[in-house]
Amino acid sequence: MSRREFLKVFRLKNHGLLTIDKEKCTGCSLCAIDCPTKALLVDLNSEKDTYQLLLREAACEGCDVCEKYCPEHCLRFIEKESEKSEPRKEARVIFEDNFSRCIQCGIRLFPRSMVRKLEAKIFVNKGSTWQINLCPSCRTKTPFTLTPASPQPGEGKGEGTSS
């Protein structure tokens, strides 16, 4: 018996509950990418045009990797009493959000919750030049312009202009 197999015997397998704070989650998918058992999955639901984070309880071993790697600290693994009922074998949706789309070509960009979080950080001074509602391809085709709220040095009133 390998060390890994031996230690698996002592794990919290199915004696815990993964909870998510849906207000904090941005849908970045890092928890699903880092999950060693693939208990967390991402589904880009084309029928509903939504992003879904799915949990397969039967595959979750309670290793806390998802909790440790979540940049928003929205996942928590809570221990619970051992129950006789079996964990769900089918995946269940634990987070769902609509996609934002490029305003020029309509391609899917990010979950809306991620866009809201980025906008809150980027547009703090209401003067960002980065267009978050464009895909990279359309962004390169769009002229780079500064917003009126953030003039560059030397662009003040009357400087270097003749009337």
N, C-alpha and C positions, 0 to 999 in steps of 0.2 A: 504494500500500500504506500503510495507516494505521500509526501508531507501535505500536499494540497488536498488530496482526498481525505486524509486524516483530519485536517482542520475543518473541512466542510461539515463534518459530523457535528461540530460544536457551534456552527453558525446559527443565526437567528432565522434560518429559512422558514418563511411563511409564518413567523411569529411577530410580525410587525406590519405597519401600515405606512405606505408612502403617501404623504400629503403634499399638496401644492398650493401656494398662495397665488391665485390667478391674477390678482391685482399687480403683483410684482413680476410675473413671468412675461418675458418678451418673445418667447418662441424661438430662441437662438439655436436650439437643438443640441447644445453641447452635452447636456445630460444623456441624450440618446446616443450620441457619438461615442461617449466615454463608457457607457454601460457595458461591463464585461460579459453579462449574460444575455444582452439584447432584450431585457425586460421592458425597456423603454424604446418605443418605435415612433417614427414620424410618418404621418400619412398626409400626402398632399391631395386631399379629396377633390377630385375634379368635378364631381356631380354638384357639390355644394359650393365649390370654389373656396374651400377653407383649408387652413393648416390645422392639423390635429396632432397632439402628442398622446400616444397610446401607452397604456401600462398592461403588461401581461403578468398578473400577480403570481401565477404558477412558476414563472421563470425568475422572479425576484428572489435573491438570496440575502437581502438586507445588508449588503456590503458597504453601503453609504457612499459609493463612488459618485453617484449622481449628485448627492447633496454636497459633497466636497468641491466638485467642479462647476457647480452652478454659479455663474458670475453675479446673478441677481439675488442669490440666497433665498430662493423661493421654495425649494424642496426640503422636506423634513421627513426623516424616517423615525416613526414613533413605535416603540415596543408595545406589544399588546399581549394579553393573556393567550395562552395556547388554546385554540378552539378545535373542536372535532370536525367542523365543517371544512371542506377542501377549498383552497383558493380558486378563484375563477380561472378557467383555462383560456377563455376567449379574452382578447384585448378589449379594454374599455378606455374611452376617451377621458383624459384627465385635464386637458387644456385644448381649447378650440378658439380660433380667431380667423377673421376674414383677411384676405390678402390686400395689400395696397398694390396699385398698378401704375405703370409708367403713363404719364398724362399724354405722351405723344404716340407711342406704339401699342400700349395696352398690355405689355408683358407683365407677368407677376413679378413683384419685387420682394417684399418682406411681409411678415405678419403685421397687421395694423398696430398691435401693441408695441412692437419694436420701433415702428416709425414714430409713434407718440413719444416714446422714451428718447429717441434721437433728437426729435424736434425740441423737446424740453431742454436738452443739453446744448444743442447747436444754436438755437434761436433765443438764448438767454438775453442777449443785447439787442435782439430784433435786427441784427445787421449781418447775418450770414450770407455768403455768396454761393454756398453749396446748395444745389437744387436736389433735394432728397426725393422728389416725386418724379425723377427721370431715371431710366436705366442707364448703365454705363455707355451703351452705344449712342443713345439719344443725347446724353450729356456732352459727348465729344462733338456732336453736330450743332449744339446750341451755343451761341456766342456767349463768352464769359463777360458778365456785366456785374458791376457793383450795385448794391442797393443804396438808395439815398441816405440811409442811416449810417453808412460807414464810408465817408469820403477819404480818399488817399491824401497823404501829405502833399501840399502844393496845389490842391484842387479847391482851395477855399475861394470865397467870393472876392473877385477883383485881382487875384494873384495870377500874373502872367497872361492876362487877357486885355485886349484893347477894344474899346467901344467906339 
